[in-house]
Amino acid sequence: MDKFEEIGKRLEEELARLRKFIDEEVAPATEKRTAQVLREASEKLSEAARKLEARVAARGSQTSTDTKS
């Protein structure tokens, strides 16, 4: 029975080490990369919105020119 207790204790210790590693090493790097990806996506979405607005504006000015002729 002592062997099972030792194995259980060792597993708990290793799991605690793994949790600490994830919390201190993996999570911050992942969060940093996620923030970077979100910024890049935001820039691309802003550019897409500008292009759409330019198309709408171009159509609007073309329509008003067509109706005046």
N, CA, C and O of each residue as an XYZ file, in Angstrom:
276
protein
N       0.828     -1.204      0.000
C       0.000      0.000      0.000
C       0.864      1.257      0.000
O       0.462      2.275     -0.563
N       2.027      1.206      0.612
C       2.915      2.375      0.639
C       3.353      2.782     -0.765
O       3.520      3.969     -1.044
N       3.536      1.816     -1.637
C       3.954      2.118     -3.007
C       2.896      2.964     -3.723
O       3.226      3.928     -4.414
N       1.612      2.589     -3.549
C       0.540      3.349     -4.184
C       0.484      4.772     -3.635
O       0.250      5.721     -4.384
N       0.696      4.918     -2.341
C       0.703      6.256     -1.746
C       1.869      7.087     -2.286
O       1.722      8.276     -2.568
N       3.024      6.442     -2.423
C       4.192      7.141     -2.963
C       3.945      7.558     -4.417
O       4.289      8.667     -4.823
N       3.350      6.662     -5.183
C       3.046      6.977     -6.579
C       2.051      8.130     -6.640
O       2.223      9.055     -7.434
N       1.035      8.083     -5.827
C       0.042      9.152     -5.800
C       0.657     10.486     -5.414
O       0.358     11.518     -6.015
N       1.513     10.455     -4.409
C       2.171     11.685     -3.963
C       3.072     12.236     -5.068
O       3.095     13.442     -5.315
N       3.797     11.363     -5.717
C       4.691     11.788     -6.806
C       3.875     12.380     -7.968
O       4.266     13.388     -8.556
N       2.752     11.753     -8.287
C       1.887     12.275     -9.345
C       1.356     13.671     -8.994
O       1.327     14.564     -9.841
N       0.946     13.841     -7.764
C       0.461     15.153     -7.320
C       1.548     16.211     -7.436
O       1.281     17.337     -7.855
N       2.772     15.854     -7.067
C       3.894     16.786     -7.162
C       4.175     17.160     -8.623
O       4.393     18.327     -8.948
N       4.166     16.156     -9.482
C       4.423     16.417    -10.901
C       3.310     17.253    -11.523
O       3.586     18.130    -12.342
N       2.067     17.000    -11.152
C       0.955     17.793    -11.654
C       1.061     19.241    -11.180
O       0.774     20.166    -11.939
N       1.465     19.435     -9.949
C       1.646     20.792     -9.422
C       2.755     21.505    -10.198
O       2.626     22.685    -10.522
N       3.839     20.793    -10.495
C       4.928     21.370    -11.292
C       4.459     21.735    -12.689
O       4.810     22.789    -13.220
N       3.664     20.857    -13.274
C       3.136     21.109    -14.614
C       2.211     22.323    -14.615
O       2.295     23.160    -15.514
N       1.339     22.430    -13.628
C       0.447     23.588    -13.530
C       1.243     24.888    -13.405
O       0.933     25.887    -14.054
N       2.263     24.853    -12.567
C       3.101     26.042    -12.370
C       3.786     26.431    -13.681
O       3.824     27.608    -14.039
N       4.324     25.444    -14.393
C       4.974     25.701    -15.671
C       3.994     26.333    -16.651
O       4.326     27.315    -17.316
N       2.802     25.780    -16.744
C       1.797     26.315    -17.669
C       1.420     27.740    -17.279
O       1.336     28.622    -18.134
N       1.192     27.962    -15.991
C       0.803     29.299    -15.518
C       1.899     30.337    -15.731
O       1.611     31.482    -16.078
N       3.145     29.944    -15.527
C       4.241     30.910    -15.569
C       4.929     31.023    -16.925
O       5.486     32.072    -17.248
N       4.899     29.964    -17.716
C       5.632     29.971    -18.978
C       4.730     29.954    -20.209
O       4.889     30.773    -21.114
N       3.802     29.037    -20.236
C       2.985     28.846    -21.431
C       1.914     29.926    -21.568
O       1.775     30.529    -22.632
N       1.169     30.169    -20.516
C       0.052     31.118    -20.576
C       0.502     32.526    -20.980
O      -0.114     33.111    -21.870
N       1.540     33.092    -20.371
C       1.943     34.448    -20.769
C       2.357     34.533    -22.248
O       2.006     35.492    -22.936
N       3.087     33.553    -22.723
C       3.512     33.571    -24.126
C       2.307     33.439    -25.046
O       2.232     34.102    -26.080
N       1.375     32.588    -24.670
C       0.166     32.398    -25.465
C      -0.658     33.678    -25.481
O      -1.160     34.076    -26.532
N      -0.802     34.317    -24.350
C      -1.568     35.565    -24.272
C      -0.903     36.661    -25.102
O      -1.588     37.437    -25.769
N       0.419     36.728    -25.062
C       1.146     37.735    -25.838
C       0.918     37.507    -27.323
O       0.643     38.456    -28.058
N       1.026     36.276    -27.771
C       0.818     35.959    -29.193
C      -0.638     36.216    -29.594
O      -0.904     36.720    -30.685
N      -1.569     35.874    -28.720
C      -2.981     36.108    -29.018
C      -3.255     37.601    -29.189
O      -3.979     37.997    -30.102
N      -2.686     38.420    -28.327
C      -2.861     39.870    -28.436
C      -2.297     40.372    -29.761
O      -2.893     41.234    -30.406
N      -1.160     39.838    -30.164
C      -0.544     40.243    -31.427
C      -1.443     39.846    -32.608
O      -1.644     40.641    -33.525
N      -1.972     38.647    -32.587
C      -2.859     38.187    -33.662
C      -4.119     39.046    -33.720
O      -4.585     39.395    -34.805
N      -4.665     39.384    -32.568
C      -5.860     40.231    -32.543
C      -5.578     41.619    -33.110
O      -6.413     42.179    -33.820
N      -4.405     42.180    -32.800
C      -4.045     43.486    -33.359
C      -3.930     43.416    -34.884
O      -4.401     44.305    -35.594
N      -3.300     42.352    -35.375
C      -3.158     42.186    -36.823
C      -4.528     42.030    -37.482
O      -4.784     42.619    -38.533
N      -5.397     41.247    -36.875
C      -6.744     41.065    -37.415
C      -7.509     42.380    -37.404
O      -8.236     42.690    -38.348
N      -7.345     43.149    -36.341
C      -8.009     44.445    -36.242
C      -7.564     45.378    -37.364
O      -8.387     46.073    -37.960
N      -6.268     45.395    -37.649
C      -5.751     46.232    -38.723
C      -6.328     45.808    -40.076
O      -6.701     46.651    -40.891
N      -6.396     44.501    -40.304
C      -6.934     44.000    -41.569
C      -8.421     44.310    -41.692
O      -8.897     44.650    -42.775
N      -9.151     44.194    -40.597
C     -10.577     44.533    -40.624
C     -10.784     46.023    -40.876
O     -11.697     46.406    -41.607
N      -9.952     46.859    -40.281
C     -10.047     48.306    -40.507
C      -9.780     48.634    -41.973
O     -10.471     49.462    -42.567
N      -8.788     47.988    -42.544
C      -8.480     48.212    -43.959
C      -9.646     47.751    -44.843
O     -10.004     48.438    -45.800
N     -10.227     46.614    -44.534
C     -11.381     46.122    -45.301
C     -12.552     47.099    -45.189
O     -13.249     47.346    -46.173
N     -12.766     47.645    -44.011
C     -13.848     48.611    -43.814
C     -13.584     49.872    -44.632
O     -14.510     50.417    -45.232
N     -12.337     50.345    -44.667
C     -12.003     51.524    -45.468
C     -12.275     51.275    -46.954
O     -12.803     52.142    -47.649
N     -11.913     50.095    -47.426
C     -12.149     49.766    -48.838
C     -13.643     49.727    -49.150
O     -14.076     50.232    -50.185
N     -14.422     49.135    -48.266
C     -15.872     49.091    -48.472
C     -16.470     50.488    -48.469
O     -17.313     50.811    -49.305
N     -16.038     51.307    -47.539
C     -16.546     52.679    -47.484
C     -16.178     53.453    -48.750
O     -16.974     54.247    -49.251
N     -14.976     53.220    -49.262
C     -14.553     53.891    -50.496
C     -15.417     53.438    -51.673
O     -15.784     54.251    -52.522
N     -15.741     52.148    -51.727
C     -16.606     51.643    -52.798
C     -17.994     52.252    -52.711
O     -18.572     52.649    -53.723
N     -18.523     52.323    -51.502
C     -19.853     52.912    -51.316
C     -19.837     54.375    -51.717
O     -20.757     54.847    -52.383
N     -18.802     55.094    -51.318
C     -18.692     56.509    -51.666
C     -18.566     56.688    -53.178
O     -19.161     57.599    -53.753
N     -17.792     55.817    -53.813
C     -17.622     55.899    -55.267
C     -18.949     55.638    -55.971
O     -19.287     56.321    -56.938
N     -19.684     54.669    -55.495
C     -20.993     54.383    -56.081
C     -21.946     55.552    -55.877
O     -22.719     55.898    -56.770
N     -21.884     56.149    -54.708
C     -22.755     57.283    -54.396
C     -22.481     58.464    -55.308
O     -23.411     59.108    -55.793
N     -21.215     58.750    -55.540
C     -20.892     59.882    -56.404
C     -21.203     59.547    -57.860
O     -21.572     60.431    -58.632
N     -21.058     58.289    -58.238
C     -21.394     57.877    -59.598
C     -22.888     57.958    -59.822
O     -23.327     58.390    -60.888
N     -23.683     57.552    -58.842
C     -25.137     57.600    -58.954
C     -25.620     59.041    -59.056
O     -26.510     59.341    -59.850
N     -25.043     59.928    -58.263
C     -25.479     61.328    -58.317
C     -25.067     61.970    -59.632
O     -25.763     62.858    -60.123
N     -23.959     61.545    -60.208
C     -23.534     62.049    -61.516
C     -24.459     61.539    -62.610
O     -24.809     62.282    -63.527
N     -24.859     60.263    -62.516
C     -25.754     59.659    -63.495
C     -27.118     60.330    -63.484
O     -27.704     60.528    -64.549
N     -27.633     60.680    -62.340
C     -28.961     61.280    -62.250
C     -28.965     62.729    -62.741
O     -30.007     63.231    -63.162
N     -27.818     63.404    -62.693
C     -27.722     64.792    -63.153
C     -27.638     64.866    -64.680
O     -28.004     65.884    -65.268
N     -27.169     63.817    -65.317
C     -26.983     63.843    -66.779
C     -28.258     63.709    -67.537
O     -28.247     63.715    -68.768
